Amino acid sequence: MAATDTVPSPVTRVKGACPHDCPDTCALDVHVRDGIAIKVLGAAAHAPTAGVLCTKVARYTERTYHPDRLLHPMRRIGTKGEGRFERISWDTAIAAIAGRLKPMAAENPERILPYSYAGTMGLVQGDSMSMRFFHQIGASFLDRTICASAGTAGHELTLGRRVGMDMEMADQAKLIIFWGSNAITSSVHFWARAQEAKRRGATLVAIDPYRSLTAEKCHSHIALLPGTDSALALGLMHVLIRDGLIDRDYVADHTLGFEALSERAGAYPPQRVASICGITAAEIESLAQLYGTTRPALIRANYGMQRARGGGMATRNIACLPALIGAFRDAAGGLLLATGGNFDIDRQALERPDLLTGRVPRTINMSTIGHALLDEAAPVDALIVYNSNPVAVAPDSARVVRGFSREDLFTVVLEHFQTDTADYADILLPATTQLEHLDVIKPYGHYYMMANNPAIAPLGESKPNTEIFRLLAKAMGLTDPCFSDSDETIAQSAVAKDWDFNAVRAAGWKRVGSPKDVARFADGGFDTPSGKVEFFSSRARALGVDPLPDYIAPQEDTRSEAASRYPLAMISPPARNFLNSSFVNVRSLRAAEGEPWLDIHPDDAAKRGIVAGNYVRVFNDRGSVELRARITDRARRGVVVGLSVWWKKLARDGKNANELTNSDTLTDLGRAPIFYDCLVQVAAL
């Protein structure tokens, strides 16, 4: 070796976990040299990850070291939305926030509202120290409904907790139905298992208004109209019962209300359902025959089908199907919506609701944040946003922007980047990324509790969410000892009492739930009041909804009077290279998406004189957005598709698909938004 040669510093490998809102919750292998993360790989030893990452998280170092990363506290110097800030110190920032919040907390703390969601799925950096802070001061509650609450409510009424089948068994299935699930985009590791099942002879079916990447690779695709999933499920029940394709022993032993269900399903013959869904009766007959005669049969449902007015009912109806045919008898059969019900999380220890000392603050629904911010009778005067980007992701975006534009609204945003929401902040605080802090993550797509170790020191002056709220608590004079808890203490409090978090942290993960190869519900034991699958639900009746599965038409039905002005149904599912609004500012990923597109069927385009590649105006009474037209039969007739969620500031007209979505109506169950219950018109520009 020449005298001038230097030996490269050794590479250290740190065990991490992906924090993003995805069921796969991958185990990360972070390679660090000289304090710098040089690459992020999937952990090969973690069965669900199997050494593979999605295109987004594989670029995590590009995101962490992004040139636009927020590294210092900032104070607004321009008008709201303009995005002009000046650098300030942490002491100045914390003092300014406490100075505004203290008098509100003393007079009426409900004027203060937290706004957060799944920007991180971590239990520590999500809602632990932050919720302790808001509970102690008595701030308004946030009803966190924007993604999964309708489907969760429907599932719980029928099956109980979202335990879900084990995704590691999916490659053993002989039939996999992707219902409202574009797994290639939203669950790539489940898709890998499905591909293996396909190689072994399994049949794959997609139920989706759009011929997604997943639907393109399935054996068949049923392109129903948005919001009609509950009717399709009833049509399948009708055929299964009519043709004797049900497992009568399983139904007799492990379900409640079959006779009433049978009568209800009798009112939904294939011809009627075909008319509702905009498909053929033959498609319903064929799928029912396939589902009733194939084992193991697995439904991989996702939350796309619950983003319409009847979204809770749709999930209820779909959850009934595996019980009818006895699919729960097989470890590779049944239903996978989510697996979070496997994990015993101590929310009391994490969030400390006892700090409310008996107070019951008002609740504000995050899905109607635009209405809340413009409500003069019950004003929100201070908003603290973390782990979310509501200006981009909340429905009825024009209304949301009007609310965020209020000069009298004091807004604090904790962020990695200057997002659409950050542009409206009065104080902007730099938060750490997953590579820079400790966390523990409860997944919702597999059976492994995940731990994340910090791989590098925080960049610039960024701080973990927990530390930011510790500083705010101190500045506000909050003295409960819980505000001194370390992140390690919080993580230990989150997991089961008999676990050693440090051991989980060293291993990277710990499996919970049923052993592999065991069918969790083969002998019943559902987490419902009866212990059975509740076709008839007394709890649903108590909530004021039909106790039996039924069909609830979309709020904006393509056959309604409104369709005379706005005849096209619009859905806005996730783009492959984005995760909600995360990763949109990563140049390589944005380049792969190109720009905001509108997929429109050739017949619908021809009626409007729309030319492929030209810009079009998509509009309704709520707003409009300009998108580039992509003429394709991937969009069925009568449906247009705008893949999302783009940062508005990165679009040519400063808008995204949520200009068009509705916040005046919520779902039948779960108080969730109806993103895919949206009529529009399209015109050439």
C-alpha angles and dihedrals in degrees: 000000000000118000091244094053116105127206111237115245113257120263117241119206118215125193113234141160132223109252100196130116097267130115093230097068093189126215109239130213104202116197113209129186123179091348094306124113104232099179143353120219134178115259109251094203094058104091099214093045096040092186095301130115130188119254090260103053092038084070095050094124088055088056096044094049095037111148090233094054113136107242105164138041112266138198124209116251099166133058119291111281093019092098098221116145142163127218118254135172125264090246091055093046095049092045091050092051094046090046090059098039100045098069091043091050090050095048104032117342092189087078085074117080131185116212117194141134138158103326079123123018089201116126092213101045092033116060109339114091090018093057091046088055095049093043091051094052094040098240122173116281118246116222100217101210107133099109122016113004097104093051091043092053093048092048093048093051091054107029106007122230118019097256095148128186119287110270089211087071096052093097088064094060121108094201127031120184114196102205112188088337126123094187095178087065102030107027111019094168093055087049090056089055090048091051090053089050088051091053087053091054104271121148117234121205128184124205107193136124087232129055092238126185087269094048090051090060097045124095091242138011128204107201102197124175115269114270096020099098093109090058092050091052090052090049090053090049090051093055095041092053096039093052097042094245095139129105098244095188093053091045092049096046104036110026137071126214103016096148092053090046091051091054092048094047088050088070091060108066117172095260093056093044091047089056092050095046098040093237135104128277088232090063090055094046092047096049093046091052091048093047094046095050104039127084134222092030119179131188114204101196124183134186099266092090092055096059095094132078092271094042096125091050091048090057091046092053095047091048090058094060101075091051092053093058097033093246089149088072089076126070088217093046139068126057136322114192097136140332102212092111089074093069125083105212120180100223091171091061094041100047103021100215087179086079087076087072093209098318118134108201122199118271123233121195112232090212091064097043091131091060092045094052091050096045105114093183094061105019130198105215101173128036126187111194123193134156090012144078104207097170087065103031108034119093124253091032099187089060091046091053091050088054095048090047094065108123091210093055112098107213128188120186127192108201151147094222141018096267127178088271094046089060088069096049124118090199121023118197125195114234129196124251125231092272090061107048145043122258147153120217132204106208125211100204105051143022103258126102106217133215127201124204122198108254100186138019117268111278117243111332096327118140135194116260089247093058092047091055091045088057092047091049091053093047090050091052096247108158107177109131091236089077088066095055113125122232088252090055091049092049092051090049090055099057130066114296093241093054126097104219092200089059091050089047092053093048094040096227146020126211120230135176130043120353116261114273092028119118102223095205102032089118098031117249097153120174095246129111090261096039087236138096101276110219083165111045122195088187090059090052090050088054090055097252130114110285089215131060112271141154121269112190120227117269088237101039119187087228095050128102090260089064090071087073100026107030100167126081112220128205125182109198122174120287113239095243097046132064106211099303095331120109093018090117094051100106098213092052094044089050089056090055093043102199139326108302135189115214111210131175116252092242093052091046093050092053089057100040091244117165121207112258095019124115120257135192115236112194151159135162092291098056147293140258133194116229136168112253121240109187109211141139088231082091109064120228111284095021130091124192128210110183111220176250101030122171103250093225090059094055122090094244098033093248140100138197093284089074083080104040124102129245098169094082129045131196124281090250130024098023090255131157122264099225094158095044094084132126121202144165124226126211132181116248 
